[in-house]
Amino acid sequence: MITGIKGTRLRRAAAVAVTTGAMLATGALTAAPAQAATAPSIAAKGGYVMNNATGKSLYTKAADTRRSTGSTTKIMTALVVLKQPKLNLDSKVTIQKAYSDYIVDNNWASNAKLIVGDKVTVRQLLYGLMLPSGCDAAYALADKFGSGSTRAARVKSFIGKMNTTAKDLGLKNTHFDSFDGIGKGANYSTPRDLTKIASSAMKNTTFRTVVKTKKYTAKTTTKSGGTRTMAPWENTNPLLSSYSGAIGVKTGSGPEAKYCLVFAATRNGKTVIGTVLASTDATARKSDATKLLNYGFAK
C-alpha cells in the first residue's frame, strides 16, 4: 500500500497520465471547440443585421416592427434620385426660399445651410442630404425630381416614387409621407426593410462614395455668377471615425423615432449591413451599432 506524500504524488501523476491519454484519443488537445458568438443586448427597440453579399440574416430584434425612421428616410430619397433615367449629377438646382422657410417652419430642422439663389449641383445636394442630413437639400431634390406644375405636386410625386421603389424592393412594412423623415404620421419602416433599402442603395457607386465621406466642401454658384465656398459638411455618422472598416450609412433622430442608425462595414472582403431603430440616445445608438457589427463579423 502506498502512503504519505509520496503516494499522493504517484496517484496524481497517474490521474494526469490517464486524463492526457483520453484527451489525445479524442483530439481535444489538437482542436478546441469553436466558441459560438453570443447575441448582444442592445438599447434600441429594433435591430437587424445581414450579410450584404448573401442577404442572410445575422441578427434580429423586432426586425419587422414598424417604427418612425427619422432622417434614415433620406437613404430612400437618395436612392430615388440615383435611379432617375439619364441622371446628370452635374446639373444645377437653384435654391428656393421655400427650402429655407421649410427649415425654419420645422423648428430649425437639420440642414445644409443652402443659400437662396445659389445654384447647387445634384451631386452636391446628395452630399448635403447625407452628411449634415440637410432637409433643405432633401426638399430641393424632391422639387427637382418630382413631376408636376407646382412645387406641392412635384413633392407629392417624388414621395410617390419613394413608395413605388419600396414596393419594387418587395418591402411590406415601409411607407413614406415625407422626403426627409419629418413625417405626418405615416412615415415608417422596419430594421429589416431599412437595411434592404440601404443595401440596394449601396450598389450605386455615387451613393457609396457619398456615405463614406467624413467631410465635404461644396463650391456653389451664386446668384451673381460668382463662386461660394460653403462651410464644410461633416458626416453625422460616428462609426466612420470609430469603427475600422465602416463605409456608411446614415443617422436619424426625432421625438418619435428616438435615435436611429443604418450602418455598414467591410472587413476581409465581408460586408455587414444593418439598422438600429429607437435607441435611447446618441451614445447608445453608436454602441448598439458597434455591437451588432462585431456580432455580424463573428457569425
Buried (B, 14 or more C-beta within 10 A) or exposed (E): EEEEEEEEEEEEEEEEEEEEEEEEEEEEEEEEEEEEBEBBEBBBBBBBBBBBEEEEBBBBBBBEBBBBBBBBBBBBBBBBBBBEEEBEEEEBBEBBEBBBEBBEEEEEBBBBBBBBBBBBBBBBBBBBBBBBBBBBBBBBBBBBBBEEEEBEEBBBBBBBBBBEBBEEBEBEBBBBBBBBBBBEEEBBBBBBBBBBBBBBBBEBEBBBBBBBBEEBEBEBBEEEEEEBEBEEBEBBBBBBEEBEBBBBBBBBBBEBBBBBBBBBBBBEEBBBBBBBBBBBEBEBBBBBBBBBBBBBBEB
